[in-house]
Amino acid sequence: MRQSSVRGERDRQSAVPEPREDGEDSADGADGGPPEGAGPAAGKTGRRQGGPRQPKPKRSRGVRILRWSALTLAVLILGAAGAGYFYYQHLNGNLRKEELDLGDSKIGKPEPNAAGQTPLNILLIGSDSRNTAENVKLGGAKQDADRKPLADVQMLVHVSADRSNMSVVSIPRDTRVTIPQCTDPDDGTVYPKTEGAINQSLQHGGPGCTVATWKELTGVYIDHFMMIDFSGVVSMADAIGGVPVCVDGNVYSHDSKGHGSGLKLTKGTHNVKGVQALQWLRTRYGFEDNSDIGRAKAQHMYMTSMIRQLKSGTKLSDPGKLMDLAEAATNALTVDHGLGTVKKLYDLGNDLKRVPTKRTTMITMPWEYGGGGQYVLPKPGDAEQTFALLRNDTALDGKDKKKPDATPAPTASKEELPVVVQNGTASTVLGPVSGRASVITSELVRLGYAKATANTVLVSQADTTVLYPSEAEQGDALAVAKALKLPTSAAKSSKSVQDVTVVVGNDWREGTTYPKATTDDGDSDKAPKSADALNGEEKSCMKVNPNYTF
């Protein structure tokens, strides 16, 4: 049996009282706004149960962002351990491990850059499991104790290949997506492909299905996942001694109907910890428009402030406290097998420590309401632009150093240049498009590339690319890209090919004319404005809703 927080065999104790948002967190949709989880998000069933979906049970929204806080703490604390690393070897047994990917994605790991470096993508998952007494205490909703957990917090951390910047993309939990077919590694249960809220993906066999869903949604290869439930979170959040947060006015998250977290602060900056930190992270009523988007913004502010605190080192100078935090972190985490030792977490922490705070960017996936406000959808154009930046290892802050335009001359004429064409449309969600390699091969021959041939091996790739084996063939690849009206950024170095190779991606599933514009938009090299980006060094105040002030 899987040793995971999903199973909930560990029953830890916590002395932290349970702040509740009665009225908001006791029932979905009780706020009068768009129900978070109505419509497609409904229909949760207990783990291992089959048959038709049942009505969605009421559930608490609890401390979802604290799970992200704990993940950040776990990585940074273990990375900061330094000379005490060997002590943590015994902590390996605390870590629970599960399969990384339960789907059948053919998305490959990104090619190394010229220095042999590859980007690192980690999916952070917050489970709302109430499978222990402590989880029920922290999350409330005792009636949900036996249902399968949902992945109510999901954030993709992208660390650039050269470790110069980090981008964090969160997604609203009720975003409607296609969840690919997943097979549970424990009992062989096959969960068919379905449409639903992305947080339901965890119920389809475990965190590996959430990973599979993200890969198909974004086209981004995912190296690792880290998952955490309620247990151990509050004590970890409190251990750093508080986090500075700011409000632009007096706020009291409470009204006569019981809506609110109970957070009460005067205008200005406050060092919140313990229950008050939990209230900040749960507050929906009182910030901006009283929606989950305002709450996410407050959570991002808290996270960037906490990272600044941790990287300053001022809160982690006590070895005893550091060891306690490491114990809590490893007890709280479920990871993939590739990240299943303290040494690997230590190495990961060192990677993250190399990223300057000023080059850390947090955003929410650009979104829009669908179904009359019943759920969320990726915003056309903006969401794909965001995902493309991640796939191309381009920083969301738009501060990557611009390389000078280089147009090296081709080494061979069109007639003599061998070009291989491969079908990259093997999407498990959309399904492969038969014959794409042959169609584009014929088009290249028509354009004068007489030695173009088709490769019958099917792969999955989001973007159409022109790969070249060495710098000498860069000019040839650029010429092919130009002939097919692809952007110059489509030409990429790859040690896995021997000839110039066109991989026809899922962005070009029909016809011989590339559907995307080839002109470079001045804002295409950074996160769109709709992503509401927050820089790691930005210090700002949350806007208080005037109906929740005093």
Secondary structure, 3 states (H helix, E strand, C coil): CCCCCCCCCCCCCCCCCCCCCCCCCCCCCCCCCCCCCCHHHCCCCCCCCCCCCCCCCCCCCCCHHHHHHHHHHHHHHHHCCHHHHHHHHHHHHHCEEECCCCCCCCECCCCCCCCCCCCEEEEEEEECCCCCHHHHHHHCCHHHCCCCCCEEEEEEEEECCCCCCEEEEECCCCEEEEECCEECCCCCCEECCEEEEHHHHHHCCCHHHHHHHHHHHHCCCCCEEEEECCCCHHHHHHHCCCEEEEECCCEECCCCCCCCCCCEECCEEEEECHHHHHHHHHCCCCECCCCHHHHHHHHHHHHHHHHHHHHHCCCCCCHHHHHHHHHHHHHHEEEEHHHCCHHHHHHHHHHHHCCCHHHEEEEECCEEEEHHHCEEEECCCHHHHHHHHHHCCCCCCCCCCCCCCCCCCCCCCCCCCCEEEEECECCCCCCCCCCHHHHHHHHHHHCCCCCEEEECCCCECCCCEEEECCHHHHHHHHHHHHHCCCCHHHEEECCCCCCEEEEECCCCCCCCCCCCCCCCCCCCCCCCHHHCCEECCCCCCECECHHHCC
